[in-house]
Amino acid sequence: MERSGGKEEFVKSAGFVLMATVSIHDKNTGDIGFIKFLPIIKNNSTDNRNLVKKVVNWALGQIGKRNCILNKKAIETANEILQINSKHVKWIVSDAIRDLTNPATQDRVNNIKKEFDKNFDNVMLILYYLEEFTKPYCCKICSQDATFHFLMNCPLLHVWTI
C-alpha cells in the first residue's frame, strides 16, 4: 500500500500491481483486507499517466473478481469514481464496470459465494454435532462468536479461533 502513494510512475504502479497480484493469488486474506484497497484505488484514479491508469484498472477489476461481496464493493467504488469529471477516469471505470458486470464474471463470483455458503454451513453443522459449539469460537476479524455468524448467515470469510 505504501508504494501506491509514490510520486514516480513505476513506484506508484508497482503498488497497484501488488494489489492486483495479491487479489489473484492470496487465497487466505479475507474481504476486509481488499476493501481497504478500494479507497486507495479511488484516490489514485485521477492520475493520468498511462501505466498508472492501466494498473489501477487492473487492481479494481481483480479485487472485484474475488467473490460477490468484493464484486459489489468494486462496482460501487467504480460508480463513485465515475462521478469524477475526467476523460481518463471514465476510461478506467467504464472498462472495470464492463468487466465486473460481465455475465461470465457474475456467474463466477456467485458460484464462489454458493460454494462458500455450502462449506460454511457444513463446518457449523459439524461443530454443532460434535457438541463443540458451546466453546467460545470467536472470529478474529469482527470479534463475533460463531453462533452469531451461523444464525445471521454472515457472508464474509472469517478466521476462527478458540
C-alpha positions in Angstrom: 0.0 0.0 0.0 2.9 2.4 0.6 4.1 2.1 -3.0 0.7 3.3 -4.3 1.4 6.6 -2.7 4.7 7.2 -4.5 5.2 10.0 -6.9 7.2 8.2 -9.6 5.2 6.4 -12.2 6.8 3.0 -11.8 6.8 3.1 -8.0 3.1 4.1 -7.9 2.1 1.5 -10.5 4.1 -1.2 -8.5 1.7 -0.7 -5.6 -1.3 -1.3 -7.7 0.3 -4.3 -9.4 0.9 -5.8 -5.9 -2.8 -5.2 -5.1 -3.9 -6.9 -8.2 -1.5 -9.8 -7.8 -2.4 -10.3 -4.1 -6.1 -10.3 -5.0 -5.5 -13.1 -7.6 -3.1 -15.3 -5.7 -3.7 -14.8 -2.0 -6.5 -17.2 -1.0 -6.1 -16.7 2.7 -6.8 -12.9 3.0 -10.3 -12.0 4.0 -12.5 -9.5 2.3 -11.7 -6.7 4.8 -8.1 -6.6 3.5 -9.2 -6.0 0.0 -11.9 -3.5 0.9 -9.1 -1.3 2.4 -7.6 -1.1 -1.1 -10.7 0.4 -2.7 -10.3 4.0 -1.2 -6.7 4.0 -2.4 -7.8 3.0 -5.8 -10.4 5.7 -5.8 -8.0 8.4 -4.7 -5.4 7.5 -7.3 -7.8 7.1 -10.2 -7.2 10.7 -11.2 -3.6 10.0 -12.2 -3.4 10.5 -15.9 -0.2 8.6 -16.5 -0.8 5.7 -18.9 0.9 2.9 -16.8 -0.8 4.1 -13.6 -4.3 4.2 -15.3 -3.8 0.6 -16.6 -2.8 -0.9 -13.2 -5.4 1.0 -11.3 -8.0 -0.5 -13.7 -6.4 -3.9 -13.3 -6.4 -3.8 -9.5 -10.0 -2.7 -9.3 -11.1 -5.4 -11.7 -9.2 -8.2 -9.9 -10.4 -7.3 -6.5 -14.0 -7.3 -7.9 -13.5 -10.8 -9.3 -12.6 -12.5 -5.9 -16.2 -13.0 -4.7 -19.7 -11.5 -4.9 -19.2 -9.2 -1.9 -16.0 -7.7 -3.3 -17.7 -7.5 -6.7 -20.4 -5.3 -5.4 -17.9 -3.2 -3.5 -15.7 -2.7 -6.6 -18.7 -1.8 -8.7 -19.8 0.7 -6.0 -16.3 2.2 -6.0 -16.3 2.3 -9.8 -19.6 4.2 -9.7 -18.1 6.7 -7.2 -15.1 7.2 -9.4 -17.4 7.8 -12.3 -18.7 10.9 -10.5 -15.2 12.5 -11.1 -15.5 14.5 -14.2 -12.4 13.4 -16.2 -11.9 11.7 -19.5 -9.2 9.2 -18.4 -11.1 8.4 -15.2 -14.1 7.4 -17.4 -11.9 5.0 -19.3 -10.7 3.3 -16.1 -14.2 3.0 -14.7 -16.0 2.0 -17.9 -13.6 -0.8 -18.6 -13.8 -2.0 -14.9 -17.6 -1.9 -14.9 -17.8 -3.7 -18.2 -15.6 -6.4 -16.9 -17.2 -6.7 -13.4 -20.8 -6.7 -14.7 -20.0 -9.2 -17.5 -22.4 -12.2 -17.1 -19.4 -14.7 -17.0 -17.8 -12.7 -14.2 -21.1 -12.5 -12.3 -21.7 -16.3 -12.7 -18.2 -17.0 -11.4 -18.4 -14.8 -8.3 -21.9 -16.0 -7.4 -20.6 -19.6 -7.7 -17.8 -18.7 -5.2 -20.4 -17.5 -2.7 -22.6 -20.6 -3.1 -19.5 -22.8 -2.6 -18.5 -20.8 0.5 -22.1 -20.9 1.9 -22.2 -24.6 1.5 -18.8 -25.1 3.1 -19.6 -22.7 6.0 -22.9 -24.5 6.7 -21.1 -27.8 6.7 -18.5 -26.6 9.2 -21.1 -25.2 11.5 -23.1 -28.3 11.3 -20.1 -30.5 12.2 -19.3 -28.2 15.1 -22.8 -28.4 16.3 -23.0 -32.2 16.1 -19.6 -32.6 17.8 -21.0 -30.6 20.7 -18.1 -28.3 20.4 -20.5 -25.5 19.6 -20.6 -24.5 23.2 -17.0 -23.4 23.2 -16.4 -19.8 22.5 -15.4 -19.8 18.9 -14.6 -16.2 18.0 -14.0 -14.6 14.7 -10.6 -12.8 14.5 -12.0 -10.3 12.0 -15.1 -8.9 13.6 -14.9 -10.5 17.2 -18.4 -12.1 16.9 -18.9 -15.6 18.1 -19.7 -18.5 15.8 -23.3 -18.6 16.9 -23.8 -15.1 15.6 -22.4 -16.0 12.2 -24.4 -19.2 12.0 -27.7 -17.5 12.9 -27.2 -14.4 10.8 -25.8 -16.4 7.8 -22.9 -14.0 7.5 -21.3 -14.0 4.0 -17.9 -12.7 5.0 -14.9 -15.0 5.0 -13.7 -15.3 8.6 -10.9 -16.9 10.6 -11.9 -18.8 13.7 -10.1 -19.2 16.9 -11.0 -20.7 20.3 
